[in-house]
Amino acid sequence: MKIQKIIISVIACVALSQCKKDSEESYSNENIVIDNAQASLYFHTVFREAEDAWAFIHSKDYEKGVYTDPANTSAVYKTTSFTAESETKDSVFIEYHDWKPNHVTLTGRIIVVFDNDSSYRKDGKTANVILSGFSINGQNVAGESTMRYRKAANNNDQYTYTLLNGSAICEKGNSMPVLISCAIANAQYERVKGSKPLESEEDDDEGEEDDEDDVWAFSGTMSGMLHNDPNLKYTNTVTATPYMLNDETKNGRVHFTKDCRTASEGISQVRISGRPDIVYIYVCSYIYFESTTLHLK
């Protein structure tokens, strides 16, 4: 996987210089950071596209049909189809061909299955998300996830998110081996900026839509294996623990926006048995990382 650039801070350089170097070690800390950060971004992209599709069909009053994005061309397109799967479930099928919603290119299909009683933004309602022939930046992405809506006291949209075992990202190209497998149990997403809560939508005096970019805050643990190597079983944990960056206290949750190539802020800790912990900090277009435990406030 490729991230545009990785910057190692001065503090991180000192920490790395104090770590034991192993010339036989073929999988560097830098590659571990890149692969974990990109996997997090890829599966967040799927979450965001699925949540957007659920919201889009709700805005269409669940009217069945095929909706074509106005920006479609013959070579680059996205279509959203809504249909009834059964008496109790509805499905949205999102088809992509070289579609670029952010700094990534999507091809294939995302299927979102949910209760057919206008369930978007209803407390406790769940959508299942399934990938079919799906790729991001030419890398096959397989998996299934669930997103359960939770009504919050602050009226922000919140979801409990689970990425099921068997989810994985392959090396770039056809029939390539698995680069990283991923599973997430009961993580938390919160929309901390962007779409207005339902309670305020009808009270908008200006009658204008909120076109501000959504910002999603994530906390939870991703686990899996790198390159199908049992010696490279990992956990990647994001907590809400504050940390210091440039003398400023920041929330530890990872914040995803459409404008950032990775994430706008947040801190992750990767643990692999037999190796020093790797802690890395997102700063939108680059990442700081070090291979000793960062001192959290």
Buried (B, 14 or more C-beta within 10 A) or exposed (E): BEBEEBEBBEEBEEBBEEEEEEEEEEBEBBEBBBBBBBBBBBBBBBBBBBBBBBBBBBEEEBEEEEBEBEEEEEEBBBBBBBEEEEEEEBBBBBBBBEBEBBBBBBBBBBBBBBBBEBBBBEEEBBBBBBBEEBBBBEBBBBBBBBBBBBBEEEEBBBBBBBBBBEBBBBBBEEEEEBBBBBBBBEBBBBBBBBBBBBEEEEEEEEEEEEEEEBBBBBBBBBBBBBBEEEEBBBBBBBBEBEBEEEEEEBBBBBBBBEEBBBBBBBBBBBBBEEBBBBBBBBBBBBBBBBBBEBEEE
